[in-house]
C-alpha cells in the first residue's frame, strides 16, 4: 500500500465468474470504476472477467459492493475471487481486450 494525499492506496485483482461475457459487464465495470474514482482495467479471459482496481480502501469496498449487489440485468455472478496486489499508480481505468 502507498499513501497519496493522506489516503492509503491499495490495488485488488478481482476475478468474476458466471454469465459475465456478452452482457455488458465490462462497460458496467468501467462506469462503476469511474464512479468510485478508481484506476485499473477490466478484461474478458478464459475464467470470466478479470478486474484490477486501485484506489482508497473505501472506494474499493464500495466498488465491490456495487459489483456484487447491482450487476447488469443480463449478468449472473457465480463467484468472485479477490486478492490484494501491489499498486501500479495508474491514473485511468480502461477496458482491455
N, CA, C and O atoms as CSV, one atom per row, in Angstrom:
chain,resi,resn,atom,element,x,y,z
A,1,UNK,N,N,0.839,-1.179,0.000
A,1,UNK,CA,C,0.000,0.000,0.000
A,1,UNK,C,C,0.882,1.240,0.000
A,1,UNK,O,O,1.972,1.244,0.573
A,2,UNK,N,N,0.405,2.269,-0.638
A,2,UNK,CA,C,1.117,3.535,-0.624
A,2,UNK,C,C,0.153,4.624,-0.190
A,2,UNK,O,O,-1.061,4.426,-0.152
A,3,UNK,N,N,0.714,5.769,0.133
A,3,UNK,CA,C,-0.121,6.863,0.613
A,3,UNK,C,C,-0.077,8.015,-0.375
A,3,UNK,O,O,0.998,8.429,-0.810
A,4,UNK,N,N,-1.251,8.536,-0.730
A,4,UNK,CA,C,-1.345,9.684,-1.620
A,4,UNK,C,C,-2.290,10.687,-0.979
A,4,UNK,O,O,-3.460,10.385,-0.742
A,5,UNK,N,N,-1.783,11.871,-0.701
A,5,UNK,CA,C,-2.583,12.934,-0.098
A,5,UNK,C,C,-3.317,12.458,1.158
A,5,UNK,O,O,-4.487,12.786,1.354
A,6,UNK,N,N,-2.638,11.689,2.003
A,6,UNK,CA,C,-3.228,11.258,3.253
A,6,UNK,C,C,-4.103,10.032,3.164
A,6,UNK,O,O,-4.526,9.512,4.197
A,7,UNK,N,N,-4.392,9.547,1.960
A,7,UNK,CA,C,-5.220,8.353,1.792
A,7,UNK,C,C,-4.343,7.180,1.392
A,7,UNK,O,O,-3.444,7.325,0.563
A,8,UNK,N,N,-4.600,6.036,1.970
A,8,UNK,CA,C,-3.853,4.847,1.609
A,8,UNK,C,C,-4.423,4.271,0.321
A,8,UNK,O,O,-5.629,4.052,0.207
A,9,UNK,N,N,-3.542,4.027,-0.648
A,9,UNK,CA,C,-3.942,3.493,-1.943
A,9,UNK,C,C,-3.627,2.002,-1.985
A,9,UNK,O,O,-2.512,1.582,-1.674
A,10,UNK,N,N,-4.612,1.218,-2.371
A,10,UNK,CA,C,-4.474,-0.235,-2.486
A,10,UNK,C,C,-4.905,-0.658,-3.878
A,10,UNK,O,O,-5.559,0.101,-4.593
A,11,UNK,N,N,-4.537,-1.867,-4.258
A,11,UNK,CA,C,-4.946,-2.427,-5.546
A,11,UNK,C,C,-5.460,-3.839,-5.306
A,11,UNK,O,O,-4.918,-4.584,-4.490
A,12,UNK,N,N,-6.517,-4.192,-6.032
A,12,UNK,CA,C,-7.094,-5.534,-5.924
A,12,UNK,C,C,-7.285,-6.142,-7.303
A,12,UNK,O,O,-7.647,-5.460,-8.261
A,13,UNK,N,N,-7.035,-7.432,-7.378
A,13,UNK,CA,C,-7.399,-8.212,-8.566
A,13,UNK,C,C,-8.672,-8.967,-8.206
A,13,UNK,O,O,-8.732,-9.666,-7.194
A,14,UNK,N,N,-9.687,-8.813,-9.052
A,14,UNK,CA,C,-10.990,-9.431,-8.816
A,14,UNK,C,C,-11.317,-10.294,-10.021
A,14,UNK,O,O,-11.370,-9.798,-11.147
A,15,UNK,N,N,-11.537,-11.578,-9.794
A,15,UNK,CA,C,-11.916,-12.494,-10.871
A,15,UNK,C,C,-13.377,-12.861,-10.664
A,15,UNK,O,O,-13.759,-13.409,-9.630
A,16,UNK,N,N,-14.185,-12.545,-11.673
A,16,UNK,CA,C,-15.625,-12.760,-11.603
A,16,UNK,C,C,-15.991,-13.860,-12.583
A,16,UNK,O,O,-15.649,-13.791,-13.763
A,17,UNK,N,N,-16.691,-14.881,-12.087
A,17,UNK,CA,C,-17.139,-15.984,-12.934
A,17,UNK,C,C,-18.653,-16.047,-12.941
A,17,UNK,O,O,-19.314,-15.653,-11.980
A,18,UNK,N,N,-19.192,-16.550,-14.047
A,18,UNK,CA,C,-20.634,-16.656,-14.213
A,18,UNK,C,C,-20.991,-16.213,-15.615
A,18,UNK,O,O,-20.189,-16.352,-16.538
A,19,UNK,N,N,-22.188,-15.681,-15.779
A,19,UNK,CA,C,-22.594,-15.122,-17.068
A,19,UNK,C,C,-22.182,-13.656,-17.037
A,19,UNK,O,O,-22.955,-12.783,-16.642
A,20,UNK,N,N,-20.945,-13.406,-17.464
A,20,UNK,CA,C,-20.378,-12.062,-17.386
A,20,UNK,C,C,-19.738,-11.624,-18.704
A,20,UNK,O,O,-19.121,-10.561,-18.769
A,21,UNK,N,N,-19.879,-12.427,-19.744
A,21,UNK,CA,C,-19.352,-12.057,-21.054
A,21,UNK,C,C,-20.513,-11.910,-22.025
A,21,UNK,O,O,-21.430,-12.730,-22.045
A,22,UNK,N,N,-20.459,-10.850,-22.832
A,22,UNK,CA,C,-21.514,-10.610,-23.808
A,22,UNK,C,C,-22.798,-10.047,-23.221
A,22,UNK,O,O,-23.842,-10.077,-23.872
A,23,UNK,N,N,-22.733,-9.534,-21.997
A,23,UNK,CA,C,-23.936,-8.998,-21.330
A,23,UNK,C,C,-23.738,-7.561,-20.834
A,23,UNK,O,O,-24.507,-7.076,-20.004
A,24,UNK,N,N,-22.714,-6.890,-21.342
A,24,UNK,CA,C,-22.457,-5.510,-20.927
A,24,UNK,C,C,-21.737,-5.375,-19.603
A,24,UNK,O,O,-21.769,-4.314,-18.980
A,25,UNK,N,N,-21.085,-6.448,-19.167
A,25,UNK,CA,C,-20.447,-6.424,-17.857
A,25,UNK,C,C,-19.221,-5.516,-17.822
A,25,UNK,O,O,-19.044,-4.755,-16.871
A,26,UNK,N,N,-18.369,-5.587,-18.854
A,26,UNK,CA,C,-17.171,-4.735,-18.851
A,26,UNK,C,C,-17.525,-3.246,-18.880
A,26,UNK,O,O,-16.948,-2.482,-18.106
A,27,UNK,N,N,-18.458,-2.797,-19.746
A,27,UNK,CA,C,-18.842,-1.379,-19.679
A,27,UNK,C,C,-19.444,-0.987,-18.320
A,27,UNK,O,O,-19.240,0.131,-17.847
A,28,UNK,N,N,-20.185,-1.911,-17.700
A,28,UNK,CA,C,-20.725,-1.670,-16.360
A,28,UNK,C,C,-19.583,-1.468,-15.359
A,28,UNK,O,O,-19.607,-0.527,-14.564
A,29,UNK,N,N,-18.584,-2.357,-15.403
A,29,UNK,CA,C,-17.430,-2.250,-14.505
A,29,UNK,C,C,-16.707,-0.924,-14.738
A,29,UNK,O,O,-16.328,-0.240,-13.787
A,30,UNK,N,N,-16.520,-0.568,-16.006
A,30,UNK,CA,C,-15.866,0.694,-16.363
A,30,UNK,C,C,-16.605,1.879,-15.725
A,30,UNK,O,O,-15.984,2.735,-15.096
A,31,UNK,N,N,-17.906,1.920,-15.889
A,31,UNK,CA,C,-18.702,3.009,-15.326
A,31,UNK,C,C,-18.613,3.072,-13.814
A,31,UNK,O,O,-18.514,4.156,-13.238
A,32,UNK,N,N,-18.646,1.912,-13.165
A,32,UNK,CA,C,-18.552,1.885,-11.705
A,32,UNK,C,C,-17.164,2.309,-11.230
A,32,UNK,O,O,-17.039,3.003,-10.221
A,33,UNK,N,N,-16.124,1.895,-11.952
A,33,UNK,CA,C,-14.763,2.304,-11.584
A,33,UNK,C,C,-14.633,3.825,-11.663
A,33,UNK,O,O,-14.056,4.448,-10.770
A,34,UNK,N,N,-15.166,4.420,-12.726
A,34,UNK,CA,C,-15.125,5.884,-12.843
A,34,UNK,C,C,-15.940,6.531,-11.728
A,34,UNK,O,O,-15.515,7.526,-11.141
A,35,UNK,N,N,-17.107,5.967,-11.438
A,35,UNK,CA,C,-17.970,6.488,-10.376
A,35,UNK,C,C,-17.256,6.509,-9.023
A,35,UNK,O,O,-17.425,7.446,-8.243
A,36,UNK,N,N,-16.466,5.482,-8.751
A,36,UNK,CA,C,-15.768,5.377,-7.469
A,36,UNK,C,C,-14.371,5.992,-7.504
A,36,UNK,O,O,-13.661,5.950,-6.499
A,37,UNK,N,N,-13.958,6.566,-8.650
A,37,UNK,CA,C,-12.654,7.226,-8.747
A,37,UNK,C,C,-11.482,6.268,-8.744
A,37,UNK,O,O,-10.420,6.582,-8.207
A,38,UNK,N,N,-11.669,5.087,-9.346
A,38,UNK,CA,C,-10.635,4.057,-9.348
A,38,UNK,C,C,-9.877,4.028,-10.671
A,38,UNK,O,O,-10.400,4.442,-11.706
A,39,UNK,N,N,-8.648,3.539,-10.627
A,39,UNK,CA,C,-7.876,3.298,-11.842
A,39,UNK,C,C,-7.699,1.796,-11.997
A,39,UNK,O,O,-7.965,1.033,-11.068
A,40,UNK,N,N,-7.245,1.371,-13.185
A,40,UNK,CA,C,-7.009,-0.044,-13.443
A,40,UNK,C,C,-7.561,-0.468,-14.776
A,40,UNK,O,O,-7.552,0.299,-15.738
A,41,UNK,N,N,-8.052,-1.712,-14.835
A,41,UNK,CA,C,-8.577,-2.241,-16.093
A,41,UNK,C,C,-9.555,-3.374,-15.846
A,41,UNK,O,O,-9.639,-3.919,-14.746
A,42,UNK,N,N,-10.301,-3.719,-16.904
A,42,UNK,CA,C,-11.186,-4.884,-16.913
A,42,UNK,C,C,-10.986,-5.592,-18.240
A,42,UNK,O,O,-10.836,-4.943,-19.275
A,43,UNK,N,N,-10.984,-6.926,-18.220
A,43,UNK,CA,C,-10.849,-7.698,-19.452
A,43,UNK,C,C,-11.552,-9.037,-19.334
A,43,UNK,O,O,-11.688,-9.592,-18.243
A,44,UNK,N,N,-12.002,-9.553,-20.487
A,44,UNK,CA,C,-12.527,-10.915,-20.560
A,44,UNK,C,C,-11.348,-11.861,-20.661
A,44,UNK,O,O,-10.354,-11.545,-21.316
A,45,UNK,N,N,-11.444,-13.016,-20.024
A,45,UNK,CA,C,-10.430,-14.057,-20.178
A,45,UNK,C,C,-11.098,-15.414,-20.039
A,45,UNK,O,O,-12.322,-15.500,-19.938
A,46,UNK,N,N,-10.310,-16.460,-20.033
A,46,UNK,CA,C,-10.865,-17.816,-20.012
A,46,UNK,C,C,-11.613,-18.133,-18.717
A,46,UNK,O,O,-12.425,-19.058,-18.689
A,47,UNK,N,N,-11.353,-17.384,-17.648
A,47,UNK,CA,C,-12.016,-17.627,-16.363
A,47,UNK,C,C,-13.316,-16.849,-16.209
A,47,UNK,O,O,-14.130,-17.169,-15.342
A,48,UNK,N,N,-13.517,-15.843,-17.031
A,48,UNK,CA,C,-14.685,-14.966,-16.916
A,48,UNK,C,C,-14.259,-13.551,-17.196
A,48,UNK,O,O,-13.949,-13.204,-18.335
A,49,UNK,N,N,-14.239,-12.721,-16.155
A,49,UNK,CA,C,-13.786,-11.340,-16.273
A,49,UNK,C,C,-12.764,-11.088,-15.166
A,49,UNK,O,O,-12.994,-11.415,-14.001
A,50,UNK,N,N,-11.632,-10.499,-15.553
A,50,UNK,CA,C,-10.623,-10.095,-14.582
A,50,UNK,C,C,-10.633,-8.579,-14.483
A,50,UNK,O,O,-10.627,-7.872,-15.491
A,51,UNK,N,N,-10.648,-8.099,-13.253
A,51,UNK,CA,C,-10.651,-6.668,-12.969
A,51,UNK,C,C,-9.466,-6.381,-12.056
A,51,UNK,O,O,-9.240,-7.104,-11.085
A,52,UNK,N,N,-8.716,-5.339,-12.359
A,52,UNK,CA,C,-7.741,-4.814,-11.411
A,52,UNK,C,C,-8.131,-3.376,-11.142
A,52,UNK,O,O,-8.252,-2.572,-12.067
A,53,UNK,N,N,-8.329,-3.055,-9.878
A,53,UNK,CA,C,-8.738,-1.712,-9.484
A,53,UNK,C,C,-7.829,-1.187,-8.384
A,53,UNK,O,O,-7.349,-1.935,-7.533
A,54,UNK,N,N,-7.609,0.117,-8.429
A,54,UNK,CA,C,-6.713,0.766,-7.479
A,54,UNK,C,C,-7.345,2.056,-6.978
A,54,UNK,O,O,-7.886,2.844,-7.754
A,55,UNK,N,N,-7.269,2.254,-5.680
A,55,UNK,CA,C,-7.809,3.465,-5.069
A,55,UNK,C,C,-7.808,3.320,-3.560
A,55,UNK,O,O,-7.109,2.470,-3.009
A,56,UNK,N,N,-8.591,4.150,-2.899
A,56,UNK,CA,C,-8.683,4.062,-1.442
A,56,UNK,C,C,-9.461,2.804,-1.054
A,56,UNK,O,O,-10.238,2.276,-1.850
A,57,UNK,N,N,-9.251,2.340,0.148
A,57,UNK,CA,C,-9.978,1.159,0.633
A,57,UNK,C,C,-11.480,1.385,0.605
A,57,UNK,O,O,-12.243,0.483,0.259
A,58,UNK,N,N,-11.905,2.587,0.968
A,58,UNK,CA,C,-13.334,2.899,0.977
A,58,UNK,C,C,-13.922,2.790,-0.428
A,58,UNK,O,O,-14.997,2.218,-0.612
A,59,UNK,N,N,-13.215,3.341,-1.420
A,59,UNK,CA,C,-13.694,3.283,-2.803
A,59,UNK,C,C,-13.682,1.851,-3.325
A,59,UNK,O,O,-14.614,1.437,-4.015
A,60,UNK,N,N,-12.642,1.093,-3.005
A,60,UNK,CA,C,-12.574,-0.306,-3.443
A,60,UNK,C,C,-13.717,-1.116,-2.839
A,60,UNK,O,O,-14.340,-1.923,-3.530
A,61,UNK,N,N,-13.992,-0.905,-1.559
A,61,UNK,CA,C,-15.095,-1.621,-0.907
A,61,UNK,C,C,-16.437,-1.257,-1.535
A,61,UNK,O,O,-17.268,-2.132,-1.778
A,62,UNK,N,N,-16.649,0.024,-1.795
A,62,UNK,CA,C,-17.895,0.463,-2.425
A,62,UNK,C,C,-18.060,-0.110,-3.819
A,62,UNK,O,O,-19.151,-0.538,-4.196
A,63,UNK,N,N,-16.979,-0.119,-4.584
A,63,UNK,CA,C,-16.986,-0.700,-5.927
A,63,UNK,C,C,-17.383,-2.172,-5.864
A,63,UNK,O,O,-18.237,-2.620,-6.630
A,64,UNK,N,N,-16.768,-2.921,-4.957
A,64,UNK,CA,C,-17.070,-4.353,-4.847
A,64,UNK,C,C,-18.499,-4.603,-4.382
A,64,UNK,O,O,-19.138,-5.551,-4.838
A,65,UNK,N,N,-19.003,-3.778,-3.494
A,65,UNK,CA,C,-20.400,-3.913,-3.066
A,65,UNK,C,C,-21.342,-3.724,-4.251
A,65,UNK,O,O,-22.258,-4.519,-4.458
A,66,UNK,N,N,-21.112,-2.671,-5.022
A,66,UNK,CA,C,-21.957,-2.397,-6.185
A,66,UNK,C,C,-21.872,-3.531,-7.191
A,66,UNK,O,O,-22.886,-3.950,-7.748
A,67,UNK,N,N,-20.674,-4.023,-7.423
A,67,UNK,CA,C,-20.450,-5.122,-8.362
A,67,UNK,C,C,-21.279,-6.341,-7.971
A,67,UNK,O,O,-21.909,-6.965,-8.825
A,68,UNK,N,N,-21.281,-6.675,-6.703
A,68,UNK,CA,C,-21.988,-7.867,-6.228
A,68,UNK,C,C,-23.499,-7.674,-6.127
A,68,UNK,O,O,-24.265,-8.590,-6.425
A,69,UNK,N,N,-23.925,-6.495,-5.712
A,69,UNK,CA,C,-25.349,-6.276,-5.420
A,69,UNK,C,C,-26.157,-5.730,-6.588
A,69,UNK,O,O,-27.376,-5.896,-6.623
A,70,UNK,N,N,-25.496,-5.080,-7.547
A,70,UNK,CA,C,-26.233,-4.426,-8.635
A,70,UNK,C,C,-25.611,-4.699,-9.996
A,70,UNK,O,O,-25.341,-3.750,-10.733
A,71,UNK,N,N,-25.372,-5.959,-10.362
A,71,UNK,CA,C,-24.774,-6.236,-11.675
A,71,UNK,C,C,-25.759,-5.894,-12.798
A,71,UNK,O,O,-26.942,-5.681,-12.534
A,72,UNK,N,N,-25.284,-5.838,-14.043
A,72,UNK,CA,C,-26.194,-5.596,-15.165
A,72,UNK,C,C,-27.310,-6.645,-15.189
A,72,UNK,O,O,-27.105,-7.766,-14.723
A,73,UNK,N,N,-28.480,-6.303,-15.721
A,73,UNK,CA,C,-29.640,-7.203,-15.679
A,73,UNK,C,C,-29.406,-8.592,-16.285
A,73,UNK,O,O,-29.942,-9.575,-15.774
A,74,UNK,N,N,-28.622,-8.694,-17.356
A,74,UNK,CA,C,-28.417,-9.991,-18.006
A,74,UNK,C,C,-27.255,-10.786,-17.416
A,74,UNK,O,O,-27.050,-11.942,-17.786
A,75,UNK,N,N,-26.501,-10.189,-16.514
A,75,UNK,CA,C,-25.353,-10.869,-15.911
A,75,UNK,C,C,-25.794,-11.745,-14.742
A,75,UNK,O,O,-26.793,-11.472,-14.077
A,76,UNK,N,N,-25.023,-12.801,-14.514
A,76,UNK,CA,C,-25.211,-13.631,-13.319
A,76,UNK,C,C,-23.830,-13.936,-12.754
A,76,UNK,O,O,-23.007,-14.564,-13.420
A,77,UNK,N,N,-23.580,-13.500,-11.547
A,77,UNK,CA,C,-22.289,-13.729,-10.906
A,77,UNK,C,C,-22.376,-14.997,-10.076
A,77,UNK,O,O,-23.181,-15.094,-9.151
A,78,UNK,N,N,-21.527,-15.979,-10.422
A,78,UNK,CA,C,-21.474,-17.234,-9.672
A,78,UNK,C,C,-20.412,-17.200,-8.581
A,78,UNK,O,O,-20.610,-17.760,-7.503
A,79,UNK,N,N,-19.282,-16.544,-8.856
A,79,UNK,CA,C,-18.224,-16.464,-7.850
A,79,UNK,C,C,-17.366,-15.230,-8.093
A,79,UNK,O,O,-17.232,-14.743,-9.216
A,80,UNK,N,N,-16.793,-14.745,-6.998
A,80,UNK,CA,C,-15.886,-13.602,-7.044
A,80,UNK,C,C,-14.688,-13.949,-6.173
A,80,UNK,O,O,-14.839,-14.268,-4.993
A,81,UNK,N,N,-13.497,-13.887,-6.760
A,81,UNK,CA,C,-12.259,-14.116,-6.010
A,81,UNK,C,C,-11.472,-12.812,-6.013
A,81,UNK,O,O,-11.287,-12.194,-7.062
A,82,UNK,N,N,-11.014,-12.401,-4.847
A,82,UNK,CA,C,-10.309,-11.125,-4.712
A,82,UNK,C,C,-8.971,-11.352,-4.035
A,82,UNK,O,O,-8.865,-12.122,-3.080
A,83,UNK,N,N,-7.942,-10.666,-4.545
A,83,UNK,CA,C,-6.644,-10.699,-3.875
A,83,UNK,C,C,-6.021,-9.312,-3.920
A,83,UNK,O,O,-6.193,-8.572,-4.888
A,84,UNK,N,N,-5.303,-8.972,-2.870
A,84,UNK,CA,C,-4.572,-7.707,-2.820
A,84,UNK,C,C,-3.287,-7.870,-3.620
A,84,UNK,O,O,-2.586,-8.874,-3.495
A,85,UNK,N,N,-2.988,-6.871,-4.444
A,85,UNK,CA,C,-1.759,-6.873,-5.237
A,85,UNK,C,C,-1.111,-5.492,-5.108
A,85,UNK,O,O,-1.766,-4.542,-4.678
A,86,UNK,N,N,0.174,-5.370,-5.476
A,86,UNK,CA,C,0.846,-4.070,-5.322
A,86,UNK,C,C,0.248,-2.992,-6.233
A,86,UNK,O,O,-0.088,-3.276,-7.383
A,87,UNK,N,N,0.113,-1.765,-5.732
A,87,UNK,CA,C,-0.376,-0.662,-6.567
A,87,UNK,C,C,0.561,-0.404,-7.745
A,87,UNK,O,O,1.771,-0.613,-7.652
A,88,UNK,N,N,-0.021,0.056,-8.858
A,88,UNK,CA,C,0.757,0.418,-10.052
A,88,UNK,C,C,0.780,1.926,-10.267
A,88,UNK,O,O,1.488,2.418,-11.146
A,89,UNK,N,N,0.024,2.650,-9.482
A,89,UNK,CA,C,-0.032,4.113,-9.572
A,89,UNK,C,C,-0.498,4.582,-10.943
A,89,UNK,O,O,0.045,5.535,-11.502
A,90,UNK,N,N,-1.500,3.908,-11.475
A,90,UNK,CA,C,-2.096,4.310,-12.746
A,90,UNK,C,C,-3.053,5.469,-12.493
A,90,UNK,O,O,-3.448,5.732,-11.358
A,91,UNK,N,N,-3.420,6.160,-13.583
A,91,UNK,CA,C,-4.290,7.324,-13.435
A,91,UNK,C,C,-5.575,7.206,-14.231
A,91,UNK,O,O,-6.346,8.163,-14.296
A,92,UNK,N,N,-5.825,6.052,-14.839
A,92,UNK,CA,C,-7.026,5.884,-15.667
A,92,UNK,C,C,-7.559,4.472,-15.495
A,92,UNK,O,O,-6.859,3.581,-15.013
A,93,UNK,N,N,-8.804,4.284,-15.894
A,93,UNK,CA,C,-9.399,2.946,-15.935
A,93,UNK,C,C,-9.749,2.659,-17.385
A,93,UNK,O,O,-10.332,3.503,-18.065
A,94,UNK,N,N,-9.394,1.456,-17.866
A,94,UNK,CA,C,-9.617,1.118,-19.271
A,94,UNK,C,C,-10.232,-0.270,-19.407
A,94,UNK,O,O,-10.067,-1.132,-18.543
A,95,UNK,N,N,-10.946,-0.462,-20.518
A,95,UNK,CA,C,-11.415,-1.783,-20.929
A,95,UNK,C,C,-10.371,-2.315,-21.889
A,95,UNK,O,O,-10.080,-1.680,-22.903
A,96,UNK,N,N,-9.800,-3.481,-21.581
A,96,UNK,CA,C,-8.795,-4.064,-22.469
A,96,UNK,C,C,-9.338,-5.340,-23.079
A,96,UNK,O,O,-10.344,-5.891,-22.630
A,97,UNK,N,N,-8.651,-5.797,-24.111
A,97,UNK,CA,C,-9.097,-6.994,-24.840
A,97,UNK,C,C,-8.048,-8.078,-24.767
A,97,UNK,O,O,-8.239,-9.161,-25.320
